[in-house]
Every structure is written in C-alpha cells, then in structure tokens.
Amino acid sequence: MKVIEPKEIIETISNLKTGEVYKNDEEWKAKGVPEAHIRRDVKVVMPSLDLFGKTK
C-alpha cells in the first residue's frame, strides 16, 4: 500500500484570551502565558490525487 505524505503542515499558535498569534512555543512561554490560554490550529495540505486511472 502506498503511503501519501502531506505536502505541507501549517501550525498556528494563538492566545484564546487576546487573539495574539505567536511564531513558536518559545515566544508565548517567554511572555509567561499559561498553557491553558493557548490554542493550536493545525492545517494539513495534501497533494492532489489522480482520481481517474489511465485507460487503454
């Protein structure tokens, strides 16, 4: 069985209370934001699939 690898994985880290968006984990940890106020959104972009097989 062929395994399809994701084309791209995009992770967005934001603060639930203020809506501030952080670049990485170190940024919000350095600001002293509690982990309970952190929201992580993950978007996985997959390559397109060939839905129609080749015919003779």
A tleap script that builds the chain and sets N, CA, C and O, in Angstrom:
source leaprc.protein.ff14SB
mol = sequence {
  NMET LYS VAL ILE GLU PRO LYS GLU ILE ILE
  GLU THR ILE SER ASN LEU LYS THR GLY GLU
  VAL TYR LYS ASN ASP GLU GLU TRP LYS ALA
  LYS GLY VAL PRO GLU ALA HIE ILE ARG ARG
  ASP VAL LYS VAL VAL MET PRO SER LEU ASP
  LEU PHE GLY LYS THR CLYS
}
set mol.1.N position { 0.849 -1.177 0.000 }
set mol.1.CA position { 0.000 0.000 0.000 }
set mol.1.C position { 0.894 1.239 0.000 }
set mol.1.O position { 1.827 1.336 0.797 }
set mol.2.N position { 0.612 2.166 -0.879 }
set mol.2.CA position { 1.385 3.393 -0.986 }
set mol.2.C position { 0.912 4.394 0.064 }
set mol.2.O position { -0.287 4.625 0.215 }
set mol.3.N position { 1.859 4.986 0.786 }
set mol.3.CA position { 1.541 5.984 1.809 }
set mol.3.C position { 1.705 7.364 1.193 }
set mol.3.O position { 2.734 7.665 0.588 }
set mol.4.N position { 0.690 8.195 1.351 }
set mol.4.CA position { 0.731 9.552 0.809 }
set mol.4.C position { 1.214 10.492 1.908 }
set mol.4.O position { 0.618 10.575 2.982 }
set mol.5.N position { 2.305 11.197 1.618 }
set mol.5.CA position { 2.873 12.147 2.579 }
set mol.5.C position { 2.210 13.511 2.397 }
set mol.5.O position { 1.867 13.888 1.276 }
set mol.6.N position { 2.026 14.260 3.501 }
set mol.6.CA position { 1.445 15.593 3.364 }
set mol.6.C position { 2.378 16.528 2.605 }
set mol.6.O position { 3.599 16.442 2.730 }
set mol.7.N position { 1.787 17.419 1.819 }
set mol.7.CA position { 2.552 18.396 1.058 }
set mol.7.C position { 3.089 19.483 1.986 }
set mol.7.O position { 4.211 19.959 1.813 }
set mol.8.N position { 2.276 19.871 2.975 }
set mol.8.CA position { 2.657 20.940 3.896 }
set mol.8.C position { 1.831 20.815 5.172 }
set mol.8.O position { 0.666 20.422 5.125 }
set mol.9.N position { 2.444 21.154 6.324 }
set mol.9.CA position { 1.742 21.187 7.603 }
set mol.9.C position { 1.914 22.588 8.166 }
set mol.9.O position { 3.040 23.039 8.377 }
set mol.10.N position { 0.804 23.283 8.410 }
set mol.10.CA position { 0.830 24.654 8.916 }
set mol.10.C position { 0.240 24.657 10.321 }
set mol.10.O position { -0.907 24.255 10.517 }
set mol.11.N position { 1.021 25.109 11.299 }
set mol.11.CA position { 0.558 25.190 12.682 }
set mol.11.C position { 0.470 26.654 13.085 }
set mol.11.O position { 1.432 27.406 12.930 }
set mol.12.N position { -0.689 27.057 13.603 }
set mol.12.CA position { -0.893 28.411 14.081 }
set mol.12.C position { -1.110 28.350 15.586 }
set mol.12.O position { -1.978 27.619 16.064 }
set mol.13.N position { -0.318 29.122 16.335 }
set mol.13.CA position { -0.427 29.168 17.786 }
set mol.13.C position { -0.960 30.542 18.160 }
set mol.13.O position { -0.368 31.561 17.804 }
set mol.14.N position { -2.091 30.571 18.885 }
set mol.14.CA position { -2.681 31.846 19.263 }
set mol.14.C position { -3.159 31.811 20.713 }
set mol.14.O position { -3.282 30.750 21.326 }
set mol.15.N position { -3.424 33.003 21.238 }
set mol.15.CA position { -3.902 33.161 22.610 }
set mol.15.C position { -5.424 33.216 22.578 }
set mol.15.O position { -6.001 34.010 21.835 }
set mol.16.N position { -6.079 32.375 23.383 }
set mol.16.CA position { -7.541 32.340 23.417 }
set mol.16.C position { -8.132 33.632 23.962 }
set mol.16.O position { -9.198 34.056 23.515 }
set mol.17.N position { -7.463 34.263 24.917 }
set mol.17.CA position { -7.996 35.460 25.578 }
set mol.17.C position { -7.798 36.722 24.737 }
set mol.17.O position { -8.722 37.523 24.596 }
set mol.18.N position { -6.596 36.902 24.178 }
set mol.18.CA position { -6.272 38.147 23.485 }
set mol.18.C position { -6.314 38.030 21.966 }
set mol.18.O position { -6.449 39.041 21.277 }
set mol.19.N position { -6.203 36.820 21.431 }
set mol.19.CA position { -6.179 36.623 19.989 }
set mol.19.C position { -4.802 36.821 19.377 }
set mol.19.O position { -4.655 36.735 18.158 }
set mol.20.N position { -3.787 37.086 20.201 }
set mol.20.CA position { -2.424 37.299 19.707 }
set mol.20.C position { -1.885 36.007 19.095 }
set mol.20.O position { -2.077 34.925 19.650 }
set mol.21.N position { -1.216 36.122 17.955 }
set mol.21.CA position { -0.652 34.972 17.256 }
set mol.21.C position { 0.845 34.933 17.522 }
set mol.21.O position { 1.529 35.951 17.415 }
set mol.22.N position { 1.359 33.734 17.873 }
set mol.22.CA position { 2.769 33.550 18.193 }
set mol.22.C position { 3.450 32.752 17.091 }
set mol.22.O position { 2.819 31.929 16.430 }
set mol.23.N position { 4.744 33.001 16.897 }
set mol.23.CA position { 5.515 32.307 15.865 }
set mol.23.C position { 5.869 30.886 16.274 }
set mol.23.O position { 5.882 29.987 15.434 }
set mol.24.N position { 6.160 30.670 17.566 }
set mol.24.CA position { 6.558 29.347 18.044 }
set mol.24.C position { 6.284 29.237 19.540 }
set mol.24.O position { 5.815 30.188 20.164 }
set mol.25.N position { 6.582 28.057 20.118 }
set mol.25.CA position { 6.336 27.808 21.539 }
set mol.25.C position { 7.167 28.709 22.446 }
set mol.25.O position { 6.692 29.155 23.491 }
set mol.26.N position { 8.398 28.971 22.048 }
set mol.26.CA position { 9.292 29.766 22.891 }
set mol.26.C position { 8.750 31.182 23.102 }
set mol.26.O position { 8.935 31.764 24.171 }
set mol.27.N position { 8.087 31.732 22.096 }
set mol.27.CA position { 7.587 33.109 22.184 }
set mol.27.C position { 6.511 33.254 23.263 }
set mol.27.O position { 6.581 34.174 24.078 }
set mol.28.N position { 5.519 32.361 23.281 }
set mol.28.CA position { 4.465 32.507 24.291 }
set mol.28.C position { 4.952 32.099 25.676 }
set mol.28.O position { 4.474 32.629 26.679 }
set mol.29.N position { 5.896 31.163 25.742 }
set mol.29.CA position { 6.450 30.772 27.041 }
set mol.29.C position { 7.268 31.905 27.639 }
set mol.29.O position { 7.236 32.111 28.852 }
set mol.30.N position { 8.009 32.652 26.800 }
set mol.30.CA position { 8.818 33.772 27.277 }
set mol.30.C position { 7.951 34.908 27.805 }
set mol.30.O position { 8.379 35.666 28.676 }
set mol.31.N position { 6.742 35.028 27.284 }
set mol.31.CA position { 5.826 36.081 27.732 }
set mol.31.C position { 5.052 35.678 28.986 }
set mol.31.O position { 4.302 36.486 29.535 }
set mol.32.N position { 5.224 34.445 29.441 }
set mol.32.CA position { 4.563 33.982 30.664 }
set mol.32.C position { 3.090 33.663 30.494 }
set mol.32.O position { 2.328 33.748 31.458 }
set mol.33.N position { 2.680 33.304 29.309 }
set mol.33.CA position { 1.279 32.966 29.041 }
set mol.33.C position { 1.021 31.539 29.511 }
set mol.33.O position { 1.774 30.633 29.154 }
set mol.34.N position { -0.041 31.318 30.315 }
set mol.34.CA position { -0.350 29.948 30.746 }
set mol.34.C position { -0.764 29.072 29.558 }
set mol.34.O position { -1.392 29.550 28.613 }
set mol.35.N position { -0.410 27.808 29.618 }
set mol.35.CA position { -0.716 26.891 28.515 }
set mol.35.C position { -2.219 26.738 28.302 }
set mol.35.O position { -2.652 26.417 27.196 }
set mol.36.N position { -3.018 26.960 29.339 }
set mol.36.CA position { -4.475 26.863 29.216 }
set mol.36.C position { -5.041 27.944 28.292 }
set mol.36.O position { -6.159 27.801 27.797 }
set mol.37.N position { -4.288 29.024 28.052 }
set mol.37.CA position { -4.750 30.115 27.192 }
set mol.37.C position { -4.271 29.971 25.757 }
set mol.37.O position { -4.508 30.852 24.931 }
set mol.38.N position { -3.602 28.871 25.455 }
set mol.38.CA position { -3.021 28.666 24.130 }
set mol.38.C position { -3.929 27.792 23.270 }
set mol.38.O position { -4.454 26.775 23.721 }
set mol.39.N position { -4.100 28.221 22.011 }
set mol.39.CA position { -4.886 27.461 21.034 }
set mol.39.C position { -3.960 27.094 19.883 }
set mol.39.O position { -3.214 27.939 19.388 }
set mol.40.N position { -4.005 25.837 19.460 }
set mol.40.CA position { -3.198 25.363 18.332 }
set mol.40.C position { -4.120 24.909 17.212 }
set mol.40.O position { -4.973 24.041 17.398 }
set mol.41.N position { -3.931 25.508 16.055 }
set mol.41.CA position { -4.671 25.104 14.862 }
set mol.41.C position { -3.672 24.473 13.905 }
set mol.41.O position { -2.636 25.066 13.604 }
set mol.42.N position { -3.975 23.283 13.431 }
set mol.42.CA position { -3.088 22.569 12.517 }
set mol.42.C position { -3.832 22.345 11.200 }
set mol.42.O position { -4.928 21.784 11.174 }
set mol.43.N position { -3.210 22.798 10.109 }
set mol.43.CA position { -3.776 22.620 8.780 }
set mol.43.C position { -2.822 21.729 7.998 }
set mol.43.O position { -1.646 22.059 7.846 }
set mol.44.N position { -3.320 20.607 7.505 }
set mol.44.CA position { -2.509 19.668 6.735 }
set mol.44.C position { -2.940 19.764 5.273 }
set mol.44.O position { -4.096 19.510 4.937 }
set mol.45.N position { -1.996 20.133 4.415 }
set mol.45.CA position { -2.259 20.252 2.985 }
set mol.45.C position { -1.723 18.992 2.311 }
set mol.45.O position { -0.532 18.690 2.386 }
set mol.46.N position { -2.615 18.269 1.657 }
set mol.46.CA position { -2.244 17.026 0.995 }
set mol.46.C position { -2.091 17.267 -0.502 }
set mol.46.O position { -2.734 18.160 -1.054 }
set mol.47.N position { -1.245 16.480 -1.162 }
set mol.47.CA position { -1.118 16.620 -2.621 }
set mol.47.C position { -2.397 16.143 -3.301 }
set mol.47.O position { -3.155 15.346 -2.748 }
set mol.48.N position { -2.616 16.641 -4.497 }
set mol.48.CA position { -3.825 16.246 -5.220 }
set mol.48.C position { -3.720 14.776 -5.639 }
set mol.48.O position { -2.629 14.258 -5.875 }
set mol.49.N position { -4.857 14.133 -5.723 }
set mol.49.CA position { -4.919 12.729 -6.092 }
set mol.49.C position { -5.418 12.570 -7.530 }
set mol.49.O position { -6.263 13.340 -7.987 }
set mol.50.N position { -4.900 11.588 -8.224 }
set mol.50.CA position { -5.371 11.278 -9.568 }
set mol.50.C position { -6.584 10.363 -9.404 }
set mol.50.O position { -6.444 9.182 -9.085 }
set mol.51.N position { -7.765 10.917 -9.624 }
set mol.51.CA position { -8.990 10.142 -9.405 }
set mol.51.C position { -9.364 9.263 -10.586 }
set mol.51.O position { -10.126 8.308 -10.439 }
set mol.52.N position { -8.832 9.581 -11.745 }
set mol.52.CA position { -9.183 8.805 -12.941 }
set mol.52.C position { -7.944 8.056 -13.420 }
set mol.52.O position { -6.926 8.668 -13.742 }
set mol.53.N position { -8.036 6.749 -13.465 }
set mol.53.CA position { -6.928 5.934 -13.929 }
set mol.53.C position { -6.751 6.064 -15.429 }
set mol.53.O position { -7.658 6.506 -16.134 }
set mol.54.N position { -5.622 5.692 -15.899 }
set mol.54.CA position { -5.359 5.732 -17.342 }
set mol.54.C position { -6.095 4.597 -18.028 }
set mol.54.O position { -6.159 3.478 -17.519 }
set mol.55.N position { -6.651 4.904 -19.194 }
set mol.55.CA position { -7.354 3.877 -19.970 }
set mol.55.C position { -6.553 3.520 -21.200 }
set mol.55.O position { -5.693 4.284 -21.638 }
set mol.56.N position { -6.837 2.364 -21.751 }
set mol.56.CA position { -6.130 1.912 -22.945 }
set mol.56.C position { -6.700 2.490 -24.184 }
set mol.56.O position { -6.213 2.205 -25.278 }
savepdb mol mol.pdb
quit
